C-alpha cells in the first residue's frame, strides 16, 4: 500500500550528470551508495586527481591522438572528474523525498498551550506550600518542549526552592548543575559548590521547607574534622570512673557504661536495663553474641552520654549504624546517618557506601551517595553497579525501601539518557522505571509518550504503538501522532491517514497535525498540508526540507537552496545546515559547503552526515583540498569581515577553522560561545564556554569563563562574585565587561548606571581586540542613552562604527530618533540593512523611524525573514485595534502565539480582550503570561482587574 501512496521519483543518474550542462551529481539510490562504498570507500580527493591526471597524460602520450581526439577525450575526462568528485564528496547520494520524515517530539505537547500554561499557573498559585515543588516540576516538564531553556531552568530553580524532602532537593540541585554540565570542567568534583544554597550539595542534605534561605549564599566549610576539644572530650569520656553502674562484656573486653544513659538510647535498652529482665539487675552483661565489636560498643557508650560521634572511624560508625537499627536506637541511627553522609566526598566513597546505606535504610547516606552519582552524570552511568541500581526493577525496589525511588529521580535520569543514547537499553529501562513511578496524569502522559518515542526509534513499532496508546489514554492527545506513525511503519498508511484526519476535524488545527497528515498523502494534497503547516507554525523544519528536496529532484538546485535558506535565516540547526551543504556540494560550491559543515560541527561535534553514514569531520577533510586555504592571520581577517557583516554562520566556520589550527586557544572558544548565543544555540554555547574555561591558562581568565557559565544559567550573584574575584587577581577587559553585563541585566537606577558606565570605561582601558571593544562601546552607548546622555552615546556608536562594529548603526539611529532626527535614523538603519547578512532585526527597528505604510512594509519583511520576532505582530495588531478591527487584531496576535507563546504577545492580547469585555479570556492570557514571568506587575494588575469584573458580573 505504501508504494501506491508515493509517486515515483527519478534517480539522478551518473550518465545524466555527464551529459547535462548542470551538475546533478549521482544516483541517489541505495544501490549507488553501496557501490561507492564497495569501491573502496571515500578516499582523498587530491590524491585521486593526481592519479587521474597521470593516467590521462600517459594515455595521450602513448597513443599520439589527433587534436580532435584529444579535445573529445578532454571533454570526457572533465565529465568524469565531475562524477569522481561527486562520488567522493557525496558517497551516499543526495537526499530523497521518500526517506524524509519529521521527528516526534519527546515532550508534553498541548493542543491549547495558552490554556495549559494558565492551568499550571493556577495550580502553582493555589496549591499548598508543601506541594509547590511538584507543581513547578510539572511546569518544567511543559517548558521542556519549548525553544527557550531559560524557562525550563527557571521552573527547576523554583521547584528546588520549594522542595521539602531531601531526596527532591538532591535531584533538583543535581539537575541544575547538570544543565551547566559542570562534570566537564577540568578539576571539578561532584561536591563542588557554586556558592548558593540552591545548588549546594551540603544544603541539599538538610531536610525541611525554607524557601527564603535557599536563595542565600551557602556556608560550605569543608569536611568536619576532630578538633582539640573533641580529643579532650574523648579522653575525658574514656577515663571517667564516675557513676559506673554497668559493664558490657565482649569477649575478654569490658566496656564501662552508665545504666541510665544506655537505657535512654531506645525502648529495647530501657526495657533491658530498667525493666523486668534479669539484665536489669546485673552489673555485667555479656554482649558477645550481638555482633558488635569492642570499638563500636565504646562508640555507643560515648554516644549515650554525649550524643556525639566525633573521632571514630567510618567503619566504626557503620557498625554503630547497624547496631542502632538492631536495637531501634532512632537518635543514634540519625546521627550515624548524618555523620556518614557528611563523609561522602566523591565517586569512590559513594560506591563504597551505597550498599551499606541501602541495607541499613540510611536515608541521608543514600541521598549523599545518590547525589554524587547524579552530579557525575552522564559518566557515572558507565559503572555497572550504578546502572544496575538505577535501571533494574530490583534497584528501584531497594531505592524505594530507602524512600528514594521517585518520579523526579527517574525523570532526571531518563532525560540524561535520552540526550546521550536515545536508543540504548539503559534509556528504555529508565523510562520503564519512570512509568512505574508515575502517579499523576501528566506524569503518565510524559513517561508513556517518551517510551513510545524511544521504541519507535528502535524500530519496535508494535511496542511503541502500545505505549503511545497508553499516553493517549492518560490524556496526551499529541501521542496520537505516535500511534499513527507506528501504524504507518507497519504498512497501515490509510489507517494512519484517517487517524490524523480525525484529529484535525475534532480539534482546533495546529501545525504539527498537518505536518503529520502530509506523510500519508501524495501530490497536491501533500504539498497543501505542508503549506498549511508552515502558515500555522513556521518553526517546523520538515516542510522546508521536503520542499527543498522536491526542488532538487526537479533539478532546480538554486530554488532548493533558497527554500532551505528560509528557515536557516531564523532557526539554525545541524540538520538544515546539512541539507544546504548537500545542495552546495551538488553545485560545486565547496567553500559554502565547508562553511556549513564547520558550523554543523560547532553546533554538534559528533554530528553524522549523510543519513548517519559519515562523520562531519571526515567530510571537512574531503572538502579542504578543494576549498581555499587560509593561514591563521587570514582567518583573523576573515573573522573580522564576517563579524562586521553580521554573518554569524560564516563567523562560526572561521572560528572552527582557527580552533583546528590552535585547539587550545581559550579566547577562540569564548568567541565561539558568543556567536552561538546570537544564534540561540545555548547548549552548544555552554559547551564552548566550558572548553574556554578548561583551556584557560590563568586563574583570572578561568574565573571569567566560570562567571559566564553561571550567568547564562541564571546564577547572577554567583557570576558577579566570579567577576569580582577575577578583577582582584588581574584587571582585564573580560572581567570588567562581565561585571558590567551582569549589573546591567536589571532595572538600573542612576547609581547603578554610573557603576556600569565606569566598569565599561575600565574595560575599554584594558587590552583587547577590536571585536570585543566594539561590543563594549555599543553597550556603553546604550547605557548613555538610558541616562539621556545622547551626545556621549553618539560618540560611542561612532567610535564603534570606526572599528566596523556594524550593529552600532542601530544604536546611533536610536540617538537620532531621540533627537527628533527620524530621517537620519532611517538612513542609519538602511546602512545596517545593506551591510548585515542577518538583517531581520534591522528591518524591524527601521520601521520605528518612518510612516505607517513604510513601517508596514518593513515589518512584513521582518516577519518574512524571521517569523519568531514578535514586535511586527504587536504593531500590526495595534494598528488594527486603532482601526476598530478588534477580531482581526486578535487573529494577528494569535497567529504568533500559536507557535511562540510570548509574554508581551499574551499581555497585549489580554489587554485587547479586556477592552472588548471578554474578561475570561483576559484572565486566561494573563495567567499564561504570568506562568512565563510570575513577577510581571502590569500583567498581575490586569488580571486582578479582570477578575474583579468577573466577580461583579456574577
N, C-alpha and C positions, 0 to 999 in steps of 0.2 A: 504493500500500500504506500509505503514511504516513497518508492520510486515514482509512483504516479503523482505525488504531491509536487515534487520539484521538477522544474524544467531542466532539460539537458544543457550543460554548459560546455562550450567549445574549449578544448585544450589549446594552449599556446604552444604550438609545435616548434621544435628547433628549426625545421626546414622553413617555416614561415618567418622566423627571425632572420634567416639568411636571405630570403627573397625580398622582404619588405624594406621600405625606406625608413620605417620607425622600428626601434628595437622592441620586440615583445618577449624577449628573454628566453623562455624554455617551456617545455611541457611541465605543467604543474601537477600532473597526476602522480599518485604514489609510486607507480612503476618507474617513472622517470627519476624520481628522487632515489628510489632503490638502486637504479642503475648507476647513478652518480656515486652512491655510497659504495657499491660493489666495485667500482672502478678505482679503488684505492683511496677513497675519501677525499677530503679537502686538502690540497697541497699549496705550497707557497706560490702566489700569483707571479711574482717577479721571476722566480726560477722557471716557471712554465713558459713565460715569454721568452726567456733566453734560449730554452730548448727549441721552441718553435722557430725562432729566428735562425738558429744554427741549422736546423733541418731544412728550412726553406732555402737558405743560401747554398747549402750542399747540393740540393736537388737542381737548382738553377745552373750551377757550375758544371755539374756532371752531364746534364742533358743538352746544354747550349741552345736553349729555346730562342725563337724569334721574339721581336719586340711585342707583337700582338699576343703571342702565347704568354709572355711574361706578364703583360698587363692583365690578362684574364686570370692568371694564377694569383697575381697580387690582389685582385678583387675578391677572389675566392678565399685567399688567406685572411684578408681583412674580415670577411664574414665569419670565418672560423674563429678568429680572435674574439669576436663578439660572443660567439657561442661558448668559447673557452672561459671567458670572463664570467659569463652567466652561470656556467656550471660550477665555477669556483666560488663565486660570491653568493649565489643562490642555489646551493646544492640540494635544497629541499623544495625548490619551486616557489611560486608565488601563492598567496592565499586564495582560496576559492570560496565562493559564497555558500556552497553546500555545507562546508565544515564550520561555519560561523554560528555560534550560539551565545546568547547573553548569560552571564553568571547569575545564580540565585543568591541573593544577599543573605548571609548567615546571622541576621539580626532581626529584632522585632520590627515589624513594619505595619503601620496602621493605615486603614482606609481613610480616616479623617484625623490627620496628625494634630491639627489645632485642638480638636475635641479631646484627644488623648492627653496632650500637654496640659490642658485646663483641668482634666480629671486628676492627673498626677499632682498638680499644684494644690488642688483642694485636699487631696489625701495627706500631703505633707503638712499643710496648714492646720488641718483639723485632727490629725491623729494624736494619740498620747505621746508625751515626750520620749518615753522609752521605746516607742515604735517608729520614731522618725528615721532612724538609721536604715531600716528596711525599706521605708518609703523612698528615701533618697537613692537606695540601690536600684529600685525599680526605675526611677528617673534616669539613672546612669545607663541602665540597660536600653532604655528608649533612645538616649542620646548617642549610644554606641553606633547606631546606623547613620548618623549624620556626618557631614564632612568636617565638622569643627571639633577636634579633640579636646579643646579647652572646655567645652560644655560637659563632656564626659568626666574630665578631671575635676571640674567644679562640683559635680554631683558626688564623685568619690570622696572628695575632701569633706563635703557636708555629711556624708554617711559616716566617715571616720570621726568627725567632730561629735556626732550624736551617738556613737557606739557605746554600749554599756558593758557587754561581755568581753572578756579578754580574747577569746578566740576570734571575735569580729574585729577587734582592734588590731590584732596581729595580721590578719589577712588584708585589711584595708590599708594599713600603713605599708605593708609589703607591696601591695598593688601600686600605691602611689610611687614608691621607689622604683618599681619595675617600669613605670611609664617614663622614667628618666634613664632606664637601663644602666643603673649605677654599677651593676655587676661587670660591665665592660670597662670601667675606669681602672686603669692600672694602679695597683697599690691600695685599692679599697677593700674593705672586708664587709661581711654580712651585717655586722652590728655597728657600722659607722653611722653617725647621726649627722643630719644636715643642720641641726641647731634648733629645731622646733619640736614641741611636744607632739604635734600632729603625726610625725613620722618617726619619732624617737623610738628605737627598739625597746628601751627600758620603760618608757612611759606606756607602751602598749601592753606591758605585763601587769599594769596596775588596774584592778577591776573598779567598776563604778562609773557613774554618769557625771561628767563635769564639762559641759560644752564650752565654757568660757576659758578655763585654764588651759585647755588643749591648744588654744591659739597662741599661748605664751612661749617664750624661749624655754628650752628644757635645761635641766641641771645635771647633765651627764658628768659623773665624777670618776669614771673608770671602775675597775673591779674592786670589790670590798676586800681589804686585807686586814689581817690581825694586827692591831696596834699594841703599844706598850701597856695600855690599860687592860686590854684583853688578856695579855700574858699574865699580868699581875692577878687578874681575876681567876685565871686557870690555876695558877699556883696556890692562891688562897683557897679555892674550892677543893683542890686535891689534897690539901694538908689539914683542912679544918676537921677538928675532932668533936665540935660542939653538937650536942643533940643527935648523936649517932644511935639509932634505935634498931637498925636493921642491916643485915648483911645478905647480899645476893651472892651465892656461890656458883662459879662457873669453872668446872674442872678443879684445879688446885688454887684458883684465884678467888679472893673475896672482895666484893665491892661494897664499901660503906655507903649507906643511904639514909635519908630521913624519911621515916614512915609516912608522915602526913604529906610530904612533898611528892613522894611517889604515888600516893593514893590520889593526889589531885590530877594526875595525868589522864585518867579515864575512869569510866564506871566499872569496868572489869577490875582494874587495880584497886579501886576503892572497896569493891566487894571482897577482893582477896585479902587486903590488908586491914580493913576495918569491919568486915562482915562476920559471918558465922563459920567461915572456912578455918581449917586448922592453921593455915599460914598466918592468920591474923594474930595468933598467939606465939608465933615463933620469932626468934631473933635472927635465925639464919635460914634462908630459903634456897633450896637447890634449884638453880635455873639452867642447868647444863643441857637439858633436853629441849630447850626452847629455841635453839637455832640462832643464838646471838653471841657474838664474840665479847671478850672482856672489854676491848676498846669501845665497842658500841654501847655496852652497859654503862661504862664510865660516862659516855656522852649522854646517855639517857638520865643518869643521876644528876649530872650538871644541869641539864635542861630542866629537870624537875624543880631545881632551886632558882635558876637564873632566867629561864626561858630564852636562852641564847645558845647558838651553835658555833660561835667563832672559834677558830683554832683547830677544828677537826678536819681530817682529810675527806675528800669526796667519797671515798669508799666507805668510810665510817658513817657518813651522813646517809648514804644509800642504804646501808644496813639498818640504820635507825629508822629510815622511811618504811622499810619492810616491817620492822618491829612495831612501829606506830600503827600500821594497817592491821597487824595481827591482834593487837590489844586495844584497838579502837581509840587510839590517842589522837583525837582530831587536831588539837592545837599543835602537837608535835609534828603531825603529818604536814600541816600547813606550813610550819616553819621549815621543815626539811624540803618541802616542795619549793618554797620561795628561795631558799638558800641555794639549792642545786640549780634552779632556773637562772640565778644570777651568775653562775659559773659557766654557762654555755656561751662561748665566745666565737665559735667557728664551726665549720663543717665536721671536723673530726670529733669535737665534743658532742655535737648533735647526733652523729652516727653512733657514738658510743653509748649515749644515754637514752635514746629514744625507746629502745625495747624495755629497759628498766622502767621508764616513765609510764609506758602503756600498761605494763604488767601490774604496776602499783597504782594505776589510775591517778597519777600525779598530774593534776590539771595544768598547773603553771609550768611544770617541767616539760610536759608535752608541748605546751604553747611555745616555750623557748626554743625547743628543738624544731618544731614546725616553722617558726619564724626564720630560722637560719635556712631551712630548705626553701622557703618561699622567697626569701631575699636573695638567694643564689640562683633563682630560676633565670634562664632555662637550663643552665649547666647541671644543676642538681638532679635533673631528671635523666641524666646519663648514668646514674648509680642504680644498680639493680634493686637494692633494698628500698630506695626511695620510690622507685617505680612500683614495686610490689605493694608498698604501704598505701600509695595514693590510688593506684589503678585497680587493684583486685577487690572483689567483694569482701574477702576476709580482712583486708586492710581497712576498708570502710567500717566494718563492724568493730574493729579494735579502736579506731578513732571515735566511733560513737560511744563506746564504753567510757572513754575519757572526755566525753561531751565536746568533741572537736569535729565531728562529721557534720558539715553544714552545706546548704546550698551555696552560700557565699564562697566557701573554700573551693568547691568543685567548679564554680563559675570562673573563678580566677584561674585555676589550673587548666581548665578546658580552653580558655581564651589564649593562654600562652601556648598550649599545644597546637591549636589551630593556626596561630601565626607562624609556628615553626614547621610542623609536619602535618599538614591538613589531613592527609590520607593514611596516617600511621595507625597501627593497632592501639598505641597509647592514647591517641586522640579519641578513638571510638570508646575505649574503656572508661576514660574520664567522663565523656558525655553520658555514658550509661550510668555512672555513679551520680552525675548531675541530675539525671532524670529520677533516680531513686530518692534523691533528697528534695525534689521539687514538691511543694505542698500547695502553694497558691497558683491561681490560674496563669498569671503571667510567667511564673517560673516554669510551669509545664509547657507552655507555648514555646518559650525560648529553648529549653532543653530538647524537646522533641523535634523542633524545627532544625536546630543545629545538627542534631544526629542525622536527620534526613539529608541535609546538605552534604555532610561528610560521606555518607554511604552512597549518595549519588555520584560524588567524585570518584569513589572507589568502584563504580560500576556495579554496585549491588542494588539493582533497581527495585526488586521486589521489597527488600527490607526498607529501602529509602521511602518507597511509597507508603509502607505501613506506618513509619514514623511521621511522615508528613500528614497522613490522615489523622494520626493521634493529635498532632498540633492543631489541625483544623477543628477537631472535636473539642479541644481545650479552648477554642475561640480565636485562633490565629488565622484569619482568612487568607492572608498572603501565602500561607503554606499550600493553598490550592494550586499555586504555580508549581510547587514541587511535585504535587500529585500528578499534574498534567505532564510535567517533564518526564517523570519516571514512566508513565504510561507510553509516552512518545518513544522513549528509548526501548521499550518492549514492543514497538511496532504498532501501537494503537493510536495513530495520528488523529483520526477522526474523533475518537473519544476525547482526546486532549483538546481539540478544537472546540467541541461542544461545551466542555467544562469551562474553558476560558471565556467563550462567548456568553455563557450564562452569567459568569462573573461580571462581565461588562454590562449585561442587561439588568442585573439585580442590584448593583451598587453604582454610586457616582463614579464614572470612569476616571482613572488616573493613568499616567504614562506607562507604568510597568505592565498594566493589563494589555494594552495594545501591543506593546513590545513582545509579550509572550504569545499573543494570538498570531503575530506575524510569522512565528516559527511554523505554524501549522496550516498556512495557506500559501498561495503562489501568485505570481503575476501582479496585476494592478492592485488586487486586494492586499497583497503583502506590502507593496510599496505605500499604499494608502495608510495602512496601520503604522508603518514606520514614520510617515509624515505626522500622523496624529500623535505618536509617541513624542516626537521632538517638540511639537507645539505644546503639549501638556507638561513635558519635563525635558528641557533641552540639555540637562546634565547627564542623561543616559548616553553612554558612548556607543552602544551596539548599533543604533540606526546609522550613525555616521560611518562606522566601519563597514557595515553591509553595503551602504550606497557607494562607498568608495571602491569596494571590491567589484561591485557590479559594473561600475565605470571602467575599471581595469579590464574586466572580461570583455567589455565592448571596445577595448583597445583605445581608451581615452584616458591615458595615464595623467595628463595635466589636470583634467577635471577631478580625477580621483584624489590627487594631491590637494587640490583646492577644498574638496569635501572634508578630508581628514584634518586640514588646517583649521576648519571652523571650530572644532572642539579643542584642538591643541591651543588655540588662541586664548581660551579662558580656563581650561582644565587640563593640565599636563599630567599624563600618566604613561607608564612604560609601554603598555600595550598599544596605545595610539601612536606613540613615537616609533614603535617597531613597525607599524603599518607604513608610516611615512618613509622610514628607512628602506623598507622593502621596495616601495614605489620609486624612490630616488635611485636605488641601485639599478632598477629596471631602465631608467633613462640615463644611466651612466653619470649621475651627479654624485660622485663618490665623496666629494667634500661635504655635501649636505648629509649624505648617509652617515659618514663618520661622525659628524657633529651630533646627529640624533642618537647614534649608538653610544657615544660617550655620555650624553645626557641620560640615557637609559641606565647606564652603569652607575651614574651618580645617584639616581633615584633608587636603584636596586642592584648592588654589586654582583649578585648571584643570578641575575636575570638570564633565562634561557631563551634564545631566539629561535625563530622558525619552528613553531609548534613544539618548543621544548627540546629541539634536536641539536642545538649548537650554543655553546657558551658565548655570551656577549663579548667577553674579552678576546675570544678567538676570532670573532668577526672583525674586531679592531685590528688584529694582526694582519688579516687578509686585506683590509681596506687601506692600511697605512702606506704600502708601496705605491698605490695609485692615487694617493692624495698628496697635497702639498706638504712639504716638510718644514717645520719651524724649530728654531732654536729657542732656548728659554727666554732670551731677550725679545725675540719675535713674538713669543707668547704674551709677554707683558704688554707689548704694543697692541696686539690683537685684543687682549682683555680690556685695555683702556678704551679702544674704539667701540667694542661691543657694549661695555658698561655705559659709555656715553650715549649710544644709540638705543638704550633700554632694550637690548636683545639678551634676555635672561637665559634662554636656552643656549645661544651661542656662547655666552659668558661661561655657562656651566661646562660646555665642551672644552673651552680653552683651559679652564682651571683643572679639569680632569687630565688633560694633556700635560700640564705643568706638574701635577702631582705624580704622574707617570715618570717624569724626569727626576723629580725630587720628592719621594713619597713621605719623607719625614718633616715636611715644611708645615708647621702648625698654622701659620698665618694664612696659607692657602686653604687649609681645611676650614678655617674660620670664614674666609671669603665664600667658600662653597656653601656654608650654612646660611649666610645672609641671602644668597641667591635663591636657595631652596625655600626659605621663608617667604620671599617675594612670590614664589610660585605656589604658595600654600601647601608645601610638602613638608609638614612639620616632622614627621617621623624620620625622613631622610636628613633633615636639617639637624635633628638631635644626634643622629649618628655622626655627622660631620663635626659637630661640636665636641662629641666625646673623643674623636680622633685628634682634634686640635688640642684638647686637654692632655691626652696621652702622649702626644709628640712635643709638648711644650718643654722648653729647655731651662726655664727658670720658675721659681716659686710664684713671683708676681704675675707672670703670664698665665700660669696654671690656674691661679685664683680667679682671674678674669673669666676664663672659659667656664670654670665651675659656676661662677656667678650667672653667666648667660644661661647655662643649663637650668639653674634654679629659677631664674626669672621666667624662662619660657614654659615652665611647668607650674607657674602660679605662686612660687615662693619668693615674694618680693623682698620681705625683710631679710631673709637669708642671703638673697642676691646682693642686697645693699651692704650687708656685713662683709661679703667676699670682696666687693669693690673697695671698701674702706681698708680692709686688711692688705689688699694689693697696693694701694696708694701708700700705706705706711712702710712698705718694703721699698717700692720704687715708683716715682711719679711717671706715669705713662699715658699716652693718648687713650688707649683702650680702657684703662681703669677709670679715668675721668669720664670718658664717654658713657661707660656702663652706669656709673653712679648717676650721671645727669639723666640718662634714659629712664632709669628706674624711678627717680624722683619726679620726672615729668609725667609719668604714667598715672596721674591722679589729677583731681581738680586743683589747679595751682592757685594759691593766693600770691600776693605781691612779694612776700618774703621768700616763698618757695621758688618763685620765678627768678628772683635775683640770684638765688643759690644755683639754679640750673644754668643761668647765664654765666656766672663765674666759673662753674665747672667746665662748660663748653669752651670758654676762653682759655682755661688752663689746658684743656685737651689740645687746642689748636697751637699752643706754645710748644707742645711736645712733638718729637719726630714721628712722622707717619707718611704714608703715600698719599697722593692727591685724591685717590678714590675715596678714602676714608675722610680726608679733610673736607672734601666736597659735601659728604653726608653731614659732618659736624656743622659746617656753615649753613647748610639747608635747615638743620634743626634749630640752630641759633636764630636764624631769621624768623622761624615760626614762633619761637618764644617772644622775640621782639614784637611781632605782630600782635600777639595776645596781650602784650603790655602796652600796645598802642604807640610803640616807638618805630614808626614806619620808615623813617629815613635810615635808621640803623639796620632795620630789616632789609631794606633795598640794597644797602651796601653789602650785606652778607650774601644775598642772592646773586648780585652782580659779580662778586668775587668767586662764588661757586661756579657761575657760568664761564668765568675766565679760565677755569681749570676743567671745563667741559662736564660739569655735573648737570646734565640736561634737565633733570627733574626740577631744578631751581627756577625754570621758566614758570612753573605753576605757582610757586611762592611769590615771584615777582608780579605775576598777574594779579594775585590777591592784593598786593600792596597798591597797585594802580587802581584796582576796583575801590579800595577803601579811600583812595584819594579822589574818587569820582572821575577817574580816567578810564572809562569802560572800553573805549576804542583801543587804547594801549594794552589793556588787559587782554582783550580779544586777540590782538596781534601776538602777544606773548604765547598764548595757548596755541595759536596757529603754528608758531615756530616749533612748539613741542610736538604737535601732531606730525609735522613734517620730519622731525628728527627721530622720533621714537617708533620702534617696531611694534611694541605693545602700547597702543595709544587709546584704548577704550576709556580709561580714566580721563585722558586729556579732552576727549570729546565731551565727556560729562561735565568737566569743570568749565570748558569754554561756553557751555550753554548758559552759565550764570551771567555772562557778560554781553548778551545780545537780546534782540527782541524775541517775542514768543514764537514766531514761525521759524526763525533760525534756530532757536533753542530746541524746538520740537525735532527738527532735522538732526541736530547734534545728538540728542538723547536717543532717537531711534537708531542712529549709527552706533552709539554706545551699547544699546541693548543687542543689536545685531552682532557686535564683536564680543560682548561679554554679557550674557543674559543674567549672570549672577549679581551684577551691580544693581542695587535696589533704588538708588535715587531716581533714575528715569521713570520707574513705575510710580513712585510717590509724586513726582512732578506732574506726570500726565493725569494721575488720579485727582490731584488738587485742581488742575485746570478744568477737568470735567465737573468737579463739585462747584467751582465758580460759575460754570455754565448751567448749573442746576440739573446736571445729568447724574443723579446720585447712583442709580443702578449701574451705569457704565463705569463710574468711579470705583464702585465695589468690585466689579468684574476685573478691572485693571489691576487692582491690588491683589485680588485672589489669584490671578494668573501667576504672580510671582510667589505668593505664599504657598501655593500648592507644591512647589519644588524647593522653596527656600523659606522656611518659617523664620522670619527676621523680627527682632524687637521693634524696630521703627515701623516696619510694614504693618505689624499687628496693632501697634499703638494707633497708627493713623486710621486703619480700618475701624478700630474700636471707636475712635472719635467720630468717624463718619456715621457709624451705626447709632451712636448716641445722638447725633444731630437729627437723625431720621426717626428717633423714638424707639428703635429696636434695642431695648436695654438688655435683653437676654443675650443677644449676640455681642453686645458691648462687653458684658461681664466675661463671656467665654474668651473673647480675644484678649482682654486684659489679663486674665488668668494664664492663658498660654504665654503671653509676653512675660509675665512675672515668673513663669517657670524657667524662662531663659535668663532673666535678671531679676531676682527677688527684691532687690533694693531700688528699683526704678520708681522714684517718688511720683512722677507725673502719671504713670500708669496706675499706681496704687490709688491716687486721688480720683482718677477717672472711674475706676472700678467701684470705689466706695460710693461715689455719686450715683452711678447707675444702679447699684443695689438699693440705695435709698429710694430711687424712683420706682423700682420693682415693688418694694415694700409698701409704698404709698398707693400703688395700683391695686394691691390685694384687698 
